[in-house]
Amino acid sequence: MFETNFDFDYNSYKLNAVIDCFHSEEEELRMELINHMEKLYDELVPPEVKEQIDQEMMEEHNRQWQYDNCFALIHMHNDDDEESYFVAKGIHSLYDAASFYYHHLLDMKDEYTLDCLVEKFDSYDYLDNPVFDVLSDAQDNDKRISCTVDYDFETGILTFKGNGEQESECYDLNFLESAIERAERGGVGETQRHDSFDADIEWYINQSQSRYNGGENEGSTMHL
């Protein structure tokens, strides 16, 4: 998962002589070179950098495990009364669901069928409604089900429930579009994008709670 390749020039006569010392077993030579690289890493890289690298490797491992083993339950509905129930990989958070909408669904949702939209997802499989409901009920006890997402293009609402969350939350799709635009503005890194998006979501939830406590209509929407 974490391996990479690099090439360098070396005198061919000397290289052949070294290979001969390993009885032409290039795999043994490769392992010897890897061991030397590990020694250089241990000797040269500062402890704080090693700690950061260990953290990045763990995060990458977790992302790979998520991609290989986890999936989202997704329901889509449009104003033509079409509905699609399916599972798909690559959606593990509200940020993922909002980003996917912004980049892949926003410009297509009013012109294409739901089947065309479903095909934009990675490794999808259709479900019928009863099976979808059974899996939704099992989400809290199955770590493979990363989230449940409902894209309602008729009302302009995305409903999201992450694994381990007690309740679903509803978000205005126009708001999520703006939040993703703000997060990705300026080409910042992944951590900064997520921090920006999370800050907007926190604001949205606080505003929603304030409006609810103030008795405003549930049908009103908020925009950045």
C-alpha positions in Angstrom: 0.0 0.0 0.0 2.8 2.4 1.0 5.5 1.3 -1.3 7.0 3.4 -4.1 9.7 3.0 -6.7 12.7 5.1 -7.4 15.6 4.7 -9.9 19.2 5.9 -9.8 22.2 5.5 -12.0 25.1 3.3 -11.0 28.1 1.9 -12.8 27.0 -1.2 -14.6 30.3 -3.1 -14.0 30.1 -2.5 -10.3 26.5 -3.4 -10.2 27.1 -6.7 -12.0 29.9 -7.5 -9.6 27.6 -6.9 -6.6 24.9 -9.1 -8.1 27.5 -11.8 -8.6 28.3 -11.6 -4.9 24.6 -12.5 -4.3 24.9 -15.4 -6.7 22.7 -13.6 -9.2 19.8 -13.6 -6.7 18.5 -10.1 -7.3 15.8 -10.5 -4.7 18.4 -10.9 -2.0 20.1 -7.8 -3.2 16.8 -5.9 -3.2 16.2 -6.9 0.4 19.7 -5.9 1.4 19.2 -2.4 -0.2 15.8 -2.1 1.6 17.5 -2.9 4.9 20.1 -0.2 4.3 17.2 2.3 3.5 15.6 1.3 6.8 18.9 2.0 8.7 19.1 5.4 7.0 15.5 6.2 8.0 16.1 5.2 11.6 19.4 7.2 11.8 18.5 10.4 9.8 14.7 11.1 10.3 13.9 13.1 13.5 11.5 11.4 16.0 8.8 14.0 15.5 8.8 13.4 11.7 8.6 9.6 12.3 5.6 10.2 14.6 3.9 12.2 11.9 4.7 9.6 9.3 3.3 6.8 11.5 0.1 8.8 11.9 -0.2 9.4 8.1 0.4 5.7 7.5 -2.3 4.7 10.0 -4.8 7.2 8.4 -4.0 5.8 4.9 -4.4 2.3 6.2 -7.8 3.2 7.7 -8.9 4.8 4.4 -7.9 1.8 2.5 -9.7 -0.5 4.9 -12.8 1.7 4.6 -12.7 1.6 0.8 -12.2 -2.2 0.7 -14.8 -3.1 3.4 -17.3 -0.3 3.9 -20.2 1.0 1.9 -22.9 3.7 2.1 -26.6 3.1 1.9 -28.0 5.6 -0.6 -31.5 6.6 -1.6 -32.3 9.1 -4.3 -35.6 10.7 -5.2 -36.5 13.2 -7.8 -39.6 15.3 -8.8 -40.6 12.7 -11.4 -41.3 10.3 -8.5 -38.4 8.1 -9.5 -36.6 6.4 -6.6 -33.4 4.4 -6.4 -32.0 2.4 -3.5 -28.4 1.1 -3.7 -25.1 0.6 -1.9 -21.9 2.3 -3.1 -18.3 2.6 -2.1 -16.4 5.9 -1.6 -19.0 7.7 0.6 -18.0 7.6 4.2 -18.9 11.0 5.6 -21.1 14.0 5.1 -18.2 15.7 3.4 -18.0 12.8 0.9 -21.7 12.9 0.3 -21.7 16.7 -0.3 -18.6 16.7 -2.4 -20.0 13.9 -4.6 -23.2 15.9 -5.1 -21.3 19.0 -6.0 -18.9 17.3 -8.4 -21.0 14.6 -10.0 -24.8 15.1 -9.4 -25.5 18.8 -9.3 -25.3 19.5 -13.0 -27.0 16.3 -14.0 -29.9 15.9 -11.6 -32.4 17.9 -13.6 -31.5 16.4 -17.0 -30.7 12.7 -16.5 -32.5 9.7 -15.1 -31.7 8.4 -11.6 -30.1 5.4 -13.2 -27.6 7.7 -15.0 -26.8 9.4 -11.6 -26.3 6.0 -9.9 -23.8 5.0 -12.5 -21.6 7.9 -11.3 -21.0 6.1 -8.0 -18.1 3.7 -7.4 -19.0 0.0 -7.2 -22.7 0.3 -6.8 -25.3 -2.4 -6.3 -29.1 -1.8 -6.5 -31.3 -2.8 -3.6 -35.0 -3.1 -3.2 -36.7 -1.0 -0.6 -37.3 -3.8 2.1 -33.6 -4.8 1.9 -32.5 -1.2 2.2 -34.7 -0.8 5.3 -33.2 -3.9 6.9 -29.7 -2.7 6.3 -30.6 0.8 7.6 -31.8 -0.8 10.8 -28.6 -2.8 11.1 -26.3 0.2 10.6 -25.7 0.8 14.3 -24.4 -2.8 14.7 -22.5 -3.1 11.5 -19.3 -1.0 11.1 -19.2 -1.8 7.4 -22.2 0.5 6.8 -20.4 3.8 7.0 -23.5 6.0 6.5 -27.0 6.3 5.1 -27.6 9.1 2.6 -30.8 10.4 1.1 -30.6 12.7 -1.8 -34.1 14.3 -2.3 -33.8 16.4 -5.4 -37.5 17.3 -5.3 -37.2 19.1 -1.9 -33.5 20.0 -2.2 -32.6 18.2 1.0 -29.8 15.7 1.8 -30.5 13.5 4.9 -27.4 11.9 6.4 -26.7 9.5 9.3 -23.2 8.4 10.0 -22.3 5.1 11.7 -22.6 5.5 15.4 -24.8 8.6 15.2 -28.1 8.5 17.0 -30.2 10.6 14.6 -30.3 11.6 11.0 -29.6 15.3 10.1 -31.1 17.2 7.2 -29.2 19.7 5.1 -30.1 22.1 2.4 -28.4 20.9 -0.8 -27.7 24.6 -1.8 -26.0 25.1 1.5 -23.8 22.0 1.0 -22.9 23.2 -2.5 -21.7 26.5 -1.0 -19.9 24.8 1.8 -17.9 22.6 -0.6 -17.1 25.6 -2.8 -15.7 27.4 0.3 -13.8 24.4 1.4 -12.1 23.8 -1.9 -11.4 27.5 -2.6 -7.7 28.2 -3.1 -6.5 24.7 -3.5 -5.9 24.0 0.2 -5.0 20.6 1.6 -7.4 17.9 2.7 -7.2 18.7 6.4 -8.0 22.4 5.7 -10.9 21.5 3.4 -12.5 19.3 6.0 -11.9 21.9 8.8 -13.6 24.6 6.6 -16.5 22.3 5.8 -17.0 21.2 9.4 -17.1 24.8 10.6 -19.8 25.6 8.1 -21.8 22.5 9.2 -21.5 23.5 12.8 -22.8 26.9 11.9 -25.7 25.4 10.0 -26.7 23.1 12.9 -26.5 26.0 15.3 -28.7 28.2 13.0 -31.1 25.3 12.5 -31.5 24.9 16.2 -31.9 28.6 16.8 -34.6 28.8 14.1 -36.4 25.8 15.5 -36.3 27.2 19.0 -37.6 30.5 17.6 -40.6 28.7 16.0 -39.7 29.4 12.4 -41.1 27.3 9.6 -39.4 23.9 9.0 -39.6 24.5 5.3 -37.3 27.5 5.3 -33.7 27.1 4.1 -30.4 28.8 4.9 -27.6 29.8 2.5 -24.0 30.9 3.1 
